[in-house]
Amino acid sequence: MKRIWIAASILLLTFSATLAHSVHIKIFVSDLSAILEKAEENAEQGDWAGAKKLTQTAWEKWEANDSYLHITLRHSETDDIHTGFREVEEFIECEEDGEYSAANARLIAELSLLAEGEQFTLKNIL
């Protein structure tokens, strides 16, 4: 009987950690997306310095969680987001409206897909 309780405890702990990770990623990605959307608004108004600062803030938040993200997520997804940030930063430097908007939208979409893939849903289990 003791083995069953130990196994059930381990299963419950694993399930709880999975749910906590799912919530953390969802909140984290929502914060980054909001920052990047605000940067987009700044760029549309011609405030490239503000867009650059906000994008840098989003990048620093991503980097602050880099170890956790590399441990818990697929490397190909984190690499795509790293590449997306670099691409967005380059278009900000060049002040390329259309290219920046497209790259920023792609980065936000990649973040959204990352969060969606980590959610505890029937779609992700099957």
Residue pairs with C-beta under 8 A, 6 or more apart in sequence:
18 120
19 120
21 72
21 118
22 118
22 119
22 120
25 72
25 73
25 114
25 115
25 118
26 115
26 118
26 119
28 61
28 65
28 115
29 111
29 112
29 114
29 115
30 115
31 61
32 58
32 61
32 62
32 111
33 108
33 111
33 112
35 54
35 55
35 57
35 58
35 61
36 54
36 55
36 58
36 88
36 104
36 107
36 108
36 111
37 108
38 54
39 50
39 51
39 52
39 54
39 55
39 58
39 104
40 51
40 101
40 104
40 105
42 48
42 50
42 51
42 54
43 51
43 92
43 97
43 100
43 101
43 104
44 97
44 101
48 92
48 95
51 92
51 100
52 89
52 92
52 93
55 85
55 88
55 89
55 92
55 104
56 89
58 85
59 85
59 89
62 69
62 81
62 85
66 78
69 78
70 78
73 114
73 118
77 110
77 114
77 117
80 110
81 107
81 110
81 111
81 114
84 103
84 106
84 107
84 110
85 107
87 103
87 106
87 107
88 100
88 103
88 104
88 107
91 99
91 100
91 103
91 104
92 100
117 124
118 124
